[in-house]
Amino acid sequence: MNELEQLTIVDTCMNDKEQIIDQLMQAYSEGILYLVFTYVKNRTTAEDLTQEIFIKCYEKLDQFNHQASIKTWVYRIASNHCKDYLRSWHYRKIKLDEKMWDHIPSKSKQVEEEIIAKNQETSLSRAIMALPIKYREVVFLHYYEDLTLAEISKVTTININTIKTRLKRAKELLKDKMLKEV
């Protein structure tokens, strides 16, 4: 779906928010899910947050002002929602609880680890997931979602030069990690 089609959809269907959200979910749900996963590293949590993000898009659809593309707008909501989640009391409490119970093996944890291992089949994807979030975010948006540096800047509200630096640093870190594995 190109940008012109997206804007036409929003313009012609502004009264039918459900249809718009349905189209946005069809177009971007997989990409948003992957983006969210890069933040939280847990498939179930990523799926829950993805649903929350599209609910938030539904609620804020009337605030879309065409200053950015609809894709950039959705990804910015997703990025901000993930950052809010990582700062939340709930997330910090879950991480504390997980650390307390890490020494006790559980079947569900083993199943989750197997699922994550299958999703991260290549060493490159594992290396990307090991990057700090500020590098993972720009790598995902640039290389997996094909956003331009300007679009990434709008999504993340980070200066373009900072994005360039983060991409360069991420490439260096990935190169070092990949060379160590060889």
Steps between C-alpha positions, in 0.01 A plus 500: 500500500662829395477833679243642255267206557543537875406867497201428275383234742521743791333784309212299356424293807544744787146423615565127503779464756455125527568453131811718522637314801428169329702615198781630722511169687514306173777720367716547811416245770787266417756780488369654821514159671865459400581854614335441837683168536832681456409707804358237736658173375189302592252381236190499723570846639573625148165370377317666791678830445430485126127473574526795739681702233222449246241590763696819563511567123121453488453745787736759349406462134323836497830660611684382187589827325677383180830663601658157478405187311247271662775235533729741686209604723419137593865414564546807716202400714649150525845624593366738766269231640792257535716761671215578741461129571872458574480791747184367663480361853342182362798424274757573771309280747481212251875522437566494876273197543670320211841556658376360830375181331775455241667222697187278486464319166152487351353329197326817381828687508664222298218514245531878476876471450445246221254733326741791528785282371291399197412863428866595515631242258791695368797627693438847359155524654646384832772763473242770424290397798810525721551864405393770746146621426613834353691311229242221453227755441676686218629178339151353495333813368764559233583151376184302573233765450691694231434836664717789390713685752251787490210261573695340785564848637125569500421163661760527774524880533877463478726725291600351162871531580445302821320233297792484255741462791289227659476309172875524452567387856249215467676380184835507682360304795337247268820459299702439817248249630476315169880481468525352849253227406698396194 
